Amino acid sequence: MTLLIHDTTVITLRGGGVLTLRRHSLEIDGTRVASLAPAGAFEPRVRAGEFSRIIDGRRRVVIPGLVNTHHHLYQSITRCLPEVQNRTLFGWLSGLYPRWRRLDHRAVRAAAAVSLAELALNGCTTTSDHFYMFPAGSDVRMEAVLEAAELIGMRVHLCRGSMTLGTSAGGLPPDDCVERDADVISDCQRCLDRFHDPRPHARVRIDLAPCSPFNVSAGLFAEMLQLARTHGALLHTHLAETVDEDAFCAQRYGCRPLEVLAERGWLGPNVYLAHCVRLRGDEIATLAASGTAVAHCPTSNMRLASGAAPLRDMLRAGVRVGLAVDGSSSNDCGNLLAEARQALLVARLGQSPGNAATRENARDDASRGVLFPVERAMFLATAGGGAVLNRPELGRLDAGAAADFAVYRTDDVALAGGVVHDPLAALVLGAPPRADQVFVAGREIVRNGRLTSVEEESLAEQLNAAAAALT
């Protein structure tokens, strides 16, 4: 099918910059972008009836599909849980493990479907999901998340996560929440063989993702590294998130978290790390030199009082950075546009001359009247995320790119006024609107602000029932 979004405003990425193109048309041929050009160039073809479908774009803004680089989709089942609302990471995890050990396949599928629906309804088309909770004796498998992704229609990097160091071995999780190394490797091999698609424009990829240095053995990190090399898969883990993690690594390994990964060979262009809040300048340089990427999670880091990642310093050093909402129990919201706004605000706060950590850079920027720009925030949410996942076809709307995009109405009150002056700024600085339409690989998964494949109310009822069963 050939689709034309005609005479609209398109925000896209070109040459590392973000462009706002008014009175343009976007042509979609099957699963890919065919062309993007001024609307007038398409008028003869419109009159000739060459397009299978034409969408009138005059009251629309089109952006590349947002790319979320880190999530725990199952965690929507425990979001807003009272007993962990006011805890930092280690206490938060300790309070949640007893609930998560009772998960089953149906609960994970229901939670993942709601988390994916929330992302899609707000313009996200691709997500990474770090799924590491496989309680002893449960029927939970990776298929629970894949079934949800197929239902909603999202593109996914499904990370086969793992925890193998229980409390009896000096780790943080209870022993009945961890697996044996051999079982993890066996299932990683199964998932790679069955689901991983390394081709460009793939709908599903499997990434390998030990949860963190404080709950996975050194041996498993090494085996994951070899398996990823064999299959051309990406590697992912949490790193440098909190003071507690620093202390754990110092006590157990005698070094800092990033040094743990470096010693294990876990740095490079095929690795992306979630959080990276507590990085020194030399560690940022190490990430940049090795080509290691970062999934930046500003809301979760504030929610758990972990701190603010040195975003501007990472970007200045040349680190690939994308945005992420993180899990629904540490963010409680799955809106990547909201995350772009949050990233911008936190970055600007870090530019305050009163912030000792960035005082010198802040002084330089202030003297030039420069604050973290809306264009950079949108880049992080789109092409930046695509770069983190090594997916150059994502996060842009050039010819040959994936036909993943979101359409917003200019008569939405959230955009009114601002969209006249600057559509990009209206999307980033204003209240994040619900997308009117969302397409993934040319398939419309959101229409008129509603999912096309399933009733949202049904998803919510299923998750509410599953959440109640955990109480």
ZAMARGU-4260 file (C-alpha; in steps of 0.2 Angstrom, whole numbers, plus 5000, padded with zeros to 4 digits):
<rodrens>
0) 5000/5000/5000 | 5006/5018/4996 | 5001/5030/5009 | 5003/5049/5008 | 5002/5061/5023
5) 4999/5076/5013 | 5002/5095/5016 | 5008/5093/5034 | 5021/5099/5046 | 5035/5086/5047
10) 5049/5086/5061 | 5063/5075/5056 | 5082/5072/5058 | 5095/5076/5045 | 5113/5077/5046
15) 5113/5076/5065 | 5101/5091/5066 | 5082/5092/5069 | 5072/5101/5055 | 5054/5107/5055
20) 5047/5106/5038 | 5030/5115/5035 | 5019/5111/5020 | 5028/5095/5016 | 5021/5077/5012
25) 5027/5061/5018 | 5025/5046/5006 | 5025/5028/5013 | 5028/5013/5002 | 5024/4997/5012
30) 5035/4996/5027 | 5047/5010/5023 | 5047/5029/5019 | 5048/5032/5001 | 5050/5051/5000
35) 5048/5067/5010 | 5046/5083/4999 | 5036/5099/4998 | 5018/5096/4996 | 5016/5104/4979
40) 5028/5091/4972 | 5015/5078/4975 | 4999/5087/4968 | 5000/5079/4950 | 5001/5061/4958
45) 4987/5065/4970 | 4976/5071/4955 | 4981/5055/4946 | 4975/5044/4960 | 4992/5036/4963
50) 4990/5033/4981 | 4981/5019/4990 | 4977/5031/5005 | 4979/5050/5008 | 4978/5058/5025
55) 4975/5076/5025 | 4989/5083/5036 | 4984/5101/5036 | 4980/5101/5055 | 4993/5088/5059
60) 5011/5087/5065 | 5021/5071/5060 | 5037/5065/5070 | 5048/5050/5068 | 5042/5036/5080
65) 5049/5038/5097 | 5062/5026/5103 | 5063/5020/5121 | 5079/5012/5125 | 5076/5004/5142
70) 5060/4998/5151 | 5053/4984/5162 | 5036/4982/5154 | 5030/4969/5168 | 5032/4982/5181
75) 5016/4991/5178 | 5008/4978/5189 | 5016/4986/5204 | 5017/5004/5200 | 5012/5016/5213
80) 5014/5002/5227 | 5012/5012/5243 | 5026/5002/5253 | 5040/5007/5240 | 5034/5024/5235
85) 5047/5033/5246 | 5062/5021/5245 | 5078/5022/5236 | 5084/5008/5224 | 5090/4994/5235
90) 5075/4996/5247 | 5063/4998/5233 | 5070/4982/5225 | 5069/4973/5242 | 5051/4978/5244
95) 5046/4973/5227 | 5054/4956/5225 | 5041/4947/5236 | 5027/4953/5224 | 5037/4949/5208
100) 5041/4931/5214 | 5022/4928/5212 | 5022/4933/5194 | 5015/4921/5181 | 5014/4921/5162
105) 4996/4929/5161 | 5001/4943/5174 | 5017/4947/5164 | 5007/4947/5147 | 4994/4959/5155
110) 5007/4971/5162 | 5017/4971/5146 | 5002/4975/5136 | 4997/4989/5146 | 5015/4996/5146
115) 5016/4994/5128 | 4999/5002/5125 | 5004/5017/5135 | 5020/5020/5125 | 5011/5018/5108
120) 4997/5030/5113 | 5010/5043/5116 | 5020/5041/5100 | 5033/5028/5104 | 5035/5014/5091
125) 5050/5005/5097 | 5055/4999/5114 | 5069/4989/5123 | 5062/4979/5137 | 5074/4972/5150
130) 5065/4957/5157 | 5074/4948/5171 | 5061/4941/5182 | 5059/4922/5181 | 5054/4916/5198
135) 5057/4898/5203 | 5043/4886/5198 | 5033/4899/5188 | 5028/4898/5170 | 5035/4915/5165
140) 5044/4915/5149 | 5049/4928/5136 | 5034/4923/5125 | 5023/4933/5138 | 5031/4949/5132
145) 5032/4945/5114 | 5013/4940/5114 | 5010/4958/5121 | 5021/4966/5108 | 5012/4957/5094
150) 4995/4962/5101 | 4999/4981/5102 | 5010/4981/5086 | 5026/4988/5093 | 5044/4985/5087
155) 5054/4978/5102 | 5072/4974/5107 | 5067/4961/5120 | 5082/4959/5132 | 5083/4941/5140
160) 5088/4947/5157 | 5094/4937/5172 | 5098/4937/5190 | 5109/4923/5197 | 5116/4929/5213
165) 5103/4927/5227 | 5105/4933/5245 | 5114/4916/5250 | 5128/4920/5237 | 5129/4938/5243
170) 5117/4946/5230 | 5102/4957/5233 | 5087/4946/5227 | 5079/4932/5237 | 5086/4915/5232
175) 5069/4910/5224 | 5070/4925/5212 | 5086/4919/5204 | 5091/4906/5191 | 5106/4895/5188
180) 5118/4901/5176 | 5116/4886/5165 | 5098/4888/5164 | 5100/4906/5159 | 5112/4902/5145
185) 5101/4888/5138 | 5086/4900/5137 | 5096/4914/5129 | 5101/4902/5116 | 5083/4896/5113
190) 5077/4914/5112 | 5091/4919/5100 | 5088/4904/5089 | 5069/4906/5089 | 5065/4925/5089
195) 5081/4936/5085 | 5081/4944/5068 | 5097/4953/5065 | 5091/4960/5048 | 5088/4979/5046
200) 5070/4984/5049 | 5067/4969/5060 | 5052/4969/5071 | 5060/4958/5085 | 5077/4957/5091
205) 5084/4948/5106 | 5097/4957/5117 | 5107/4949/5131 | 5105/4958/5148 | 5112/4952/5165
210) 5103/4963/5177 | 5117/4971/5186 | 5134/4968/5194 | 5126/4966/5211 | 5114/4951/5206
215) 5123/4941/5192 | 5139/4931/5192 | 5155/4936/5183 | 5154/4919/5174 | 5137/4923/5166
220) 5143/4940/5160 | 5157/4931/5151 | 5146/4918/5143 | 5133/4932/5138 | 5148/4941/5129
225) 5152/4926/5119 | 5134/4922/5115 | 5131/4939/5109 | 5146/4939/5097 | 5141/4923/5090
230) 5123/4929/5086 | 5127/4948/5082 | 5116/4953/5097 | 5117/4968/5108 | 5122/4968/5127
235) 5113/4978/5140 | 5113/4980/5159 | 5111/4993/5173 | 5126/5002/5178 | 5132/5016/5190
240) 5114/5020/5196 | 5116/5023/5214 | 5128/5026/5229 | 5123/5008/5235 | 5129/5001/5219
245) 5146/5010/5221 | 5148/5003/5239 | 5143/4985/5233 | 5155/4984/5219 | 5169/4992/5230
250) 5166/4979/5244 | 5164/4964/5232 | 5175/4968/5218 | 5187/4981/5225 | 5183/4993/5211
255) 5169/5004/5203 | 5155/4998/5193 | 5162/5003/5176 | 5178/4995/5180 | 5169/4979/5184
260) 5161/4979/5166 | 5178/4984/5158 | 5187/4969/5166 | 5173/4958/5159 | 5175/4965/5142
265) 5158/4973/5143 | 5162/4989/5134 | 5160/4993/5115 | 5148/4998/5101 | 5137/4983/5104
270) 5134/4987/5123 | 5121/5000/5130 | 5120/5004/5148 | 5105/5010/5158 | 5106/5025/5170
275) 5125/5029/5171 | 5121/5042/5185 | 5137/5041/5195 | 5150/5043/5182 | 5167/5052/5184
280) 5174/5062/5170 | 5187/5049/5165 | 5173/5036/5165 | 5163/5046/5153 | 5179/5047/5142
285) 5180/5028/5143 | 5162/5026/5137 | 5165/5038/5122 | 5182/5029/5117 | 5174/5012/5118
290) 5158/5017/5108 | 5147/5011/5123 | 5130/5019/5123 | 5119/5025/5137 | 5100/5024/5140
295) 5096/5040/5150 | 5081/5038/5162 | 5079/5055/5171 | 5062/5053/5179 | 5066/5036/5186
300) 5083/5043/5193 | 5073/5057/5202 | 5059/5046/5207 | 5071/5035/5217 | 5083/5049/5222
305) 5097/5041/5213 | 5103/5058/5205 | 5105/5066/5188 | 5115/5058/5175 | 5129/5069/5167
310) 5119/5070/5151 | 5128/5086/5144 | 5145/5080/5148 | 5141/5063/5140 | 5135/5071/5124
315) 5150/5083/5124 | 5162/5068/5125 | 5153/5060/5110 | 5144/5046/5120 | 5128/5039/5111
320) 5113/5043/5122 | 5095/5039/5120 | 5080/5042/5132 | 5071/5029/5142 | 5056/5029/5153
325) 5063/5014/5163 | 5051/5002/5172 | 5033/5007/5177 | 5037/5004/5195 | 5050/5017/5196
330) 5043/5030/5184 | 5024/5025/5185 | 5022/5034/5168 | 5027/5027/5150 | 5026/5043/5140
335) 5043/5046/5131 | 5038/5064/5126 | 5036/5068/5144 | 5054/5060/5146 | 5061/5071/5133
340) 5054/5086/5142 | 5061/5079/5159 | 5078/5077/5151 | 5078/5095/5145 | 5073/5102/5161
345) 5086/5092/5171 | 5099/5096/5159 | 5095/5114/5161 | 5095/5113/5180 | 5112/5106/5179
350) 5118/5122/5170 | 5114/5132/5185 | 5129/5142/5191 | 5125/5135/5208 | 5128/5117/5203
355) 5145/5114/5208 | 5147/5098/5198 | 5144/5108/5181 | 5149/5125/5187 | 5163/5128/5174
360) 5153/5122/5159 | 5137/5131/5166 | 5148/5147/5166 | 5153/5144/5148 | 5136/5141/5142
365) 5128/5155/5152 | 5141/5168/5144 | 5134/5163/5127 | 5116/5162/5133 | 5114/5144/5128
370) 5103/5132/5137 | 5100/5113/5133 | 5089/5115/5117 | 5072/5107/5112 | 5080/5100/5096
375) 5093/5090/5107 | 5079/5083/5117 | 5069/5077/5102 | 5085/5070/5094 | 5088/5059/5110
380) 5070/5053/5109 | 5071/5048/5091 | 5087/5046/5081 | 5097/5046/5097 | 5088/5031/5103
385) 5089/5022/5086 | 5108/5025/5087 | 5109/5017/5105 | 5100/5001/5098 | 5111/5001/5082
390) 5096/5005/5072 | 5100/5019/5059 | 5083/5015/5051 | 5074/5021/5066 | 5070/5039/5073
395) 5070/5048/5056 | 5059/5050/5041 | 5071/5050/5026 | 5069/5039/5011 | 5072/5021/5016
400) 5069/5023/5034 | 5057/5013/5043 | 5039/5018/5041 | 5037/5022/5060 | 5030/5038/5064
405) 5017/5047/5075 | 5004/5060/5070 | 4998/5074/5082 | 4983/5086/5080 | 4987/5104/5080
410) 4969/5107/5088 | 4974/5098/5103 | 4973/5110/5118 | 4990/5104/5124 | 4998/5111/5108
415) 4987/5126/5105 | 4996/5142/5103 | 5013/5134/5104 | 5011/5124/5088 | 5009/5140/5078
420) 5025/5147/5084 | 5036/5131/5085 | 5028/5114/5083 | 5044/5105/5090 | 5044/5116/5105
425) 5026/5113/5108 | 5029/5095/5108 | 5044/5095/5120 | 5040/5110/5132 | 5021/5108/5133
430) 5010/5095/5141 | 5014/5079/5131 | 4998/5076/5120 | 4991/5059/5115 | 4995/5054/5097
435) 4981/5054/5085 | 4989/5041/5074 | 5004/5030/5076 | 5011/5019/5062 | 5024/5005/5064
440) 5032/4997/5049 | 5018/5006/5039 | 5004/4998/5050 | 4992/5009/5059 | 4992/5004/5077
445) 4984/5020/5084 | 4969/5029/5075 | 4960/5043/5082 | 4969/5042/5098 | 4964/5024/5101
450) 4973/5007/5099 | 4967/4998/5083 | 4970/4980/5089 | 4962/4980/5106 | 4951/4990/5118
455) 4961/4999/5131 | 4948/4996/5144 | 4950/4977/5142 | 4969/4979/5144 | 4966/4990/5160
460) 4954/4978/5168 | 4965/4963/5165 | 4980/4972/5173 | 4970/4978/5187 | 4964/4960/5191
465) 4982/4954/5190 | 4988/4968/5201 | 4974/4964/5214 | 4980/4946/5214 | 4997/4951/5220
470) 4991/4960/5235
</rodrens>
